């Protein structure tokens, strides 16, 4: 069975998909809501062109089923599949669906979600919980001991480890708050692995040069982790991160306690993700506007309260779905006619 990934012309996914040796094609797509009259009309034109492109792909490739998730590209692809009577599966990674996902869900034969909380807003009878699919290297990383994972990342094997994720591009408020807290955290016995993101990397490096020798010894920063992200999660006792959809799958996979800071410009979606984890006793939520004042005392309170930290880790682990990718693949294959599955 062949696999084709369809994304947007300007999206960052094309490089990642091609590096995984998966065929990639681009279609035009754009948002329509909240863009003003002229940009909205331009978005409609982009959508129409993208749908024509997707129809051409459908005619040529003749897919037996289509999987779509969030993002603008989902709309023209799902529309084209619906027009060609190709069954569509929509996967919702976040707790709350975005506008594009809400639209294409109307065209779907089946909806899959990460957590049960998403089913409360679903009107599709065929909706099911699959979990959040993680990369194979993350499953491999679970076999490491925390000490071995820390050694691989050039950290001290027996030291309490804080992982900070600034995102692929960077989360400036998180990065700045961690820099301010680093001297006290290191002095209290923690070591920090800080993934700053590419945008803030140079500034973070310059700030590190101003640290004392003692703080530098317990603080390591990198701009980005790709293949080693699973190792970093395995090495950590606690993680500070935004509340993107990956926190629903990757942190539970390692039974990792987390302090989640919803991105203020995606507050509705990330706040819902964080609140779902908090409600399950697996995370603590800090709002971005309170981060500078509350991050340091929150971290110190957690690492100083061993039973509470253990409870967060245990509750997170209960949410783990290591077979999520297989669950999602099986749900998609169930839409494929029996004579076309091999």
C-alpha positions as CSV (number, residue, x, y, z in Angstrom):
1,X,0.0,0.0,0.0
2,X,1.4,3.4,-1.1
3,X,1.5,6.5,1.1
4,X,1.3,10.1,0.0
5,X,1.4,13.1,2.3
6,X,-0.4,16.3,1.1
7,X,0.5,19.6,2.8
8,X,0.6,23.3,2.1
9,X,2.9,25.2,-0.2
10,X,4.4,27.2,2.7
11,X,4.2,24.7,5.5
12,X,7.2,23.4,7.4
13,X,6.0,19.8,7.1
14,X,7.4,19.3,3.6
15,X,11.1,19.1,4.7
16,X,10.2,16.7,7.6
17,X,8.1,14.5,5.4
18,X,10.7,14.2,2.6
19,X,13.4,13.5,5.2
20,X,11.3,10.5,6.2
21,X,11.3,9.3,2.6
22,X,7.6,9.8,2.2
23,X,6.2,11.3,-1.0
24,X,5.0,14.8,-0.6
25,X,2.7,17.1,-2.6
26,X,1.5,20.6,-1.9
27,X,-1.8,22.2,-2.3
28,X,-2.9,25.8,-1.8
29,X,-4.8,26.6,1.4
30,X,-5.5,29.5,3.7
31,X,-7.6,30.6,6.6
32,X,-10.9,32.4,6.1
33,X,-12.0,33.6,9.5
34,X,-10.8,36.8,11.1
35,X,-8.8,37.9,8.1
36,X,-10.9,40.9,6.8
37,X,-12.8,41.1,3.6
38,X,-10.0,41.1,1.0
39,X,-7.8,38.6,2.8
40,X,-10.9,36.4,3.3
41,X,-11.7,36.5,-0.4
42,X,-8.1,35.7,-1.2
43,X,-8.4,32.8,1.2
44,X,-11.5,31.6,-0.6
45,X,-9.6,31.7,-3.9
46,X,-6.7,29.7,-2.3
47,X,-9.2,27.1,-1.0
48,X,-10.8,26.8,-4.5
49,X,-7.4,26.3,-6.1
50,X,-6.3,23.9,-3.5
51,X,-9.4,21.8,-3.9
52,X,-8.8,21.6,-7.7
53,X,-5.2,20.5,-7.0
54,X,-6.4,17.9,-4.5
55,X,-9.0,16.6,-7.0
56,X,-6.2,16.2,-9.5
57,X,-4.2,14.2,-6.9
58,X,-7.2,12.1,-6.1
59,X,-7.8,11.3,-9.8
60,X,-4.1,10.3,-10.3
61,X,-3.5,8.4,-7.1
62,X,-6.9,6.8,-6.6
63,X,-6.6,6.5,-2.8
64,X,-8.8,4.0,-0.9
65,X,-8.9,6.2,2.2
66,X,-7.7,9.6,3.4
67,X,-6.5,10.7,6.8
68,X,-6.7,14.4,7.7
69,X,-5.8,16.3,10.8
70,X,-5.5,19.9,11.8
71,X,-4.3,22.7,9.5
72,X,-5.5,24.5,6.4
73,X,-4.5,21.7,4.0
74,X,-7.1,19.4,5.6
75,X,-10.0,21.4,4.0
76,X,-9.2,21.1,0.3
77,X,-8.0,17.5,0.7
78,X,-11.2,16.4,2.6
79,X,-13.4,18.3,0.1
80,X,-11.7,16.5,-2.8
81,X,-12.0,13.2,-1.1
82,X,-15.7,13.7,-0.3
83,X,-16.4,14.8,-3.9
84,X,-14.6,11.6,-5.1
85,X,-16.5,9.5,-2.5
86,X,-13.2,8.4,-0.8
87,X,-13.8,7.7,2.9
88,X,-12.2,10.3,5.2
89,X,-10.9,9.7,8.7
90,X,-10.3,12.9,10.8
91,X,-7.8,12.7,13.6
92,X,-8.1,15.4,16.3
93,X,-4.9,15.7,18.3
94,X,-6.0,18.6,20.5
95,X,-8.8,18.4,23.0
96,X,-10.7,21.1,21.1
97,X,-10.9,21.0,17.3
98,X,-9.9,24.0,15.3
99,X,-12.2,25.5,12.6
100,X,-10.7,23.5,9.8
101,X,-11.1,20.2,11.7
102,X,-14.7,21.1,12.7
103,X,-15.5,21.6,9.0
104,X,-13.9,18.5,7.6
105,X,-15.4,16.4,10.5
106,X,-18.8,16.9,8.7
107,X,-17.4,15.0,5.7
108,X,-15.7,12.2,7.7
109,X,-16.7,8.6,8.0
110,X,-14.8,8.3,11.3
111,X,-13.2,10.6,13.9
112,X,-10.3,9.6,16.1
113,X,-9.3,11.6,19.1
114,X,-6.4,11.6,21.6
115,X,-8.4,11.7,24.9
116,X,-12.0,11.0,25.9
117,X,-12.5,14.7,26.7
118,X,-12.8,15.3,23.0
119,X,-15.7,13.0,22.6
120,X,-18.0,15.2,24.6
121,X,-18.1,17.7,21.7
122,X,-18.4,15.1,18.9
123,X,-21.6,14.3,17.2
124,X,-20.2,11.5,15.1
125,X,-21.2,8.0,16.3
126,X,-18.0,6.4,14.9
127,X,-15.7,8.6,17.0
128,X,-13.1,6.7,19.0
129,X,-10.1,7.3,21.3
130,X,-6.9,6.1,19.8
131,X,-4.3,8.1,21.8
132,X,-1.7,10.5,20.4
133,X,0.8,8.7,18.0
134,X,4.4,9.1,18.9
135,X,7.6,8.5,16.9
136,X,9.2,5.0,17.0
137,X,12.4,6.4,18.6
138,X,10.3,7.6,21.6
139,X,9.1,4.0,22.2
140,X,12.8,2.9,22.0
141,X,13.8,5.6,24.5
142,X,11.4,4.2,27.1
143,X,13.9,1.3,27.5
144,X,16.6,3.6,28.8
145,X,17.0,4.2,32.5
146,X,16.8,7.9,33.5
147,X,20.5,7.7,34.5
148,X,21.6,6.3,31.1
149,X,19.5,8.8,29.2
150,X,21.2,11.7,31.2
151,X,24.6,10.3,30.4
152,X,23.8,10.2,26.7
153,X,22.8,13.9,26.9
154,X,26.0,14.8,28.8
155,X,24.2,15.4,32.1
156,X,25.0,14.1,35.5
157,X,23.3,10.7,36.0
158,X,22.1,11.1,39.6
159,X,20.9,14.7,39.6
160,X,17.3,15.9,39.6
161,X,16.7,17.0,36.0
162,X,14.4,19.8,34.7
163,X,13.6,19.7,31.0
164,X,12.5,23.0,29.4
165,X,10.9,23.0,25.9
166,X,10.8,26.3,24.2
167,X,9.3,24.8,21.0
168,X,10.9,24.4,17.6
169,X,11.0,28.2,17.1
170,X,11.1,29.3,20.6
171,X,8.8,30.5,23.5
172,X,10.3,33.7,24.7
173,X,8.4,34.0,27.9
174,X,9.4,30.5,29.0
175,X,13.0,31.0,27.9
176,X,13.3,34.2,29.8
177,X,11.7,32.9,33.0
178,X,14.0,29.9,33.0
179,X,17.1,32.0,32.5
180,X,16.0,34.1,35.5
181,X,15.4,31.1,37.6
182,X,18.4,29.0,36.6
183,X,20.9,30.3,39.2
184,X,18.5,29.5,42.1
185,X,17.5,26.1,40.6
186,X,21.0,25.0,40.1
187,X,22.0,26.2,43.5
188,X,19.2,24.0,44.9
189,X,20.7,20.9,43.3
190,X,18.8,20.7,39.9
191,X,20.3,20.4,36.5
192,X,18.5,22.0,33.5
193,X,18.3,20.9,29.9
194,X,16.9,23.9,28.0
195,X,15.7,23.4,24.5
196,X,15.4,27.1,23.5
197,X,14.1,26.9,19.9
198,X,15.9,28.3,16.9
199,X,14.6,31.9,17.2
200,X,16.0,32.6,20.7
201,X,19.1,30.4,20.4
202,X,21.7,33.2,20.0
203,X,20.2,35.4,22.7
204,X,20.0,32.4,25.1
205,X,23.7,31.6,24.4
206,X,24.7,35.1,25.1
207,X,22.8,35.0,28.4
208,X,24.5,31.8,29.3
209,X,27.9,33.4,28.9
210,X,27.0,35.8,31.7
211,X,26.1,33.0,34.2
212,X,28.5,32.1,37.0
213,X,30.7,29.0,36.6
214,X,28.5,27.1,39.1
215,X,25.3,27.9,37.2
216,X,26.8,26.9,33.9
217,X,27.8,23.6,35.3
218,X,24.2,22.7,35.9
219,X,22.7,24.4,32.9
220,X,22.8,23.0,29.3
221,X,21.0,24.6,26.4
222,X,20.4,23.4,22.8
223,X,18.5,25.0,20.1
224,X,16.6,21.9,19.0
225,X,16.3,18.2,19.6
226,X,15.1,15.9,16.9
227,X,16.0,12.2,17.3
228,X,17.0,12.8,20.9
229,X,13.7,14.1,22.2
230,X,12.7,10.8,23.5
231,X,16.0,10.5,25.4
232,X,15.5,14.0,26.9
233,X,12.0,13.1,28.1
234,X,13.3,9.9,29.6
235,X,16.1,11.8,31.4
236,X,13.7,14.4,33.0
237,X,12.0,14.4,36.4
238,X,9.9,17.4,35.4
239,X,9.2,19.3,32.2
240,X,8.1,22.9,31.5
241,X,6.5,23.3,28.1
242,X,3.7,24.8,26.1
243,X,0.5,22.8,26.0
244,X,0.5,21.8,22.3
245,X,-1.2,18.5,21.4
246,X,2.1,16.5,21.8
247,X,1.9,17.0,25.6
248,X,-1.1,14.7,25.7
249,X,0.9,11.8,24.2
250,X,4.6,12.3,24.7
251,X,4.6,13.3,28.4
252,X,2.3,10.4,29.5
253,X,4.4,7.9,27.5
254,X,7.3,8.6,30.0
255,X,5.1,9.1,33.0
256,X,6.5,12.7,33.1
257,X,5.2,15.4,35.4
258,X,4.7,18.7,33.7
259,X,4.2,22.4,34.2
260,X,2.2,23.5,31.2
261,X,2.1,27.1,30.0
262,X,-0.6,27.6,27.3
263,X,0.5,29.8,24.4
264,X,-1.5,33.0,24.9
265,X,-2.3,33.4,21.2
266,X,-3.7,29.8,21.0
267,X,-5.2,30.0,24.5
268,X,-8.4,28.2,23.7
269,X,-6.8,25.1,22.3
270,X,-3.7,24.9,24.6
271,X,-5.7,25.8,27.7
272,X,-8.1,23.0,27.0
273,X,-5.1,20.6,26.6
274,X,-3.5,21.8,29.8
275,X,-6.8,21.6,31.7
276,X,-7.4,18.1,30.6
277,X,-4.0,17.0,32.0
278,X,-4.6,19.0,35.2
279,X,-8.0,17.4,35.6
280,X,-6.4,14.0,35.4
281,X,-3.9,14.9,38.0
282,X,-1.0,14.7,35.6
283,X,0.1,18.3,35.2
284,X,0.1,21.8,36.7
285,X,-1.0,24.8,34.6
286,X,0.7,28.3,34.7
287,X,-0.7,31.1,32.7
288,X,1.8,33.0,30.5
289,X,1.2,36.3,32.2
290,X,2.1,34.8,35.6
291,X,5.1,32.8,34.5
292,X,7.9,35.2,35.5
293,X,6.7,35.4,39.1
294,X,5.4,31.9,39.6
295,X,7.7,29.5,37.7
296,X,10.6,29.4,40.2
297,X,8.5,28.8,43.3
298,X,6.3,26.3,41.5
299,X,9.3,24.2,40.4
300,X,10.9,24.4,43.8
301,X,7.6,23.4,45.5
302,X,7.2,20.4,43.2
303,X,10.7,19.0,43.4
304,X,10.6,19.5,47.2
305,X,7.4,17.6,47.5
306,X,8.3,14.0,46.6
307,X,4.9,12.4,47.1
308,X,3.2,15.1,45.0
309,X,5.7,14.8,42.2
310,X,5.3,11.0,42.3
311,X,1.5,11.3,42.1
312,X,1.8,13.6,39.0
313,X,4.1,11.1,37.3
314,X,1.8,8.1,38.2
315,X,-1.3,9.9,36.9
316,X,0.5,10.9,33.7
317,X,1.6,7.3,33.1
318,X,-2.0,6.2,33.4
319,X,-2.7,8.3,30.2
320,X,0.0,6.6,28.1
321,X,-1.1,5.1,24.8
322,X,2.0,3.5,23.4
323,X,-0.1,1.8,20.7
324,X,-1.7,5.0,19.5
325,X,0.0,5.0,16.1
326,X,-1.2,1.4,15.5
327,X,-4.7,2.2,16.7
328,X,-4.9,5.1,14.3
329,X,-3.5,3.1,11.4
330,X,-6.0,0.3,12.1
331,X,-8.9,2.7,12.2
332,X,-7.8,4.0,8.8
333,X,-7.5,0.5,7.3
334,X,-11.0,-0.3,8.4
335,X,-12.2,2.3,5.9
336,X,-10.3,0.6,3.1
337,X,-12.3,-2.0,1.0
338,X,-11.2,-5.5,1.9
339,X,-9.7,-6.3,-1.5
340,X,-7.5,-3.2,-1.4
341,X,-5.9,-3.6,2.1
342,X,-2.8,-5.5,1.0
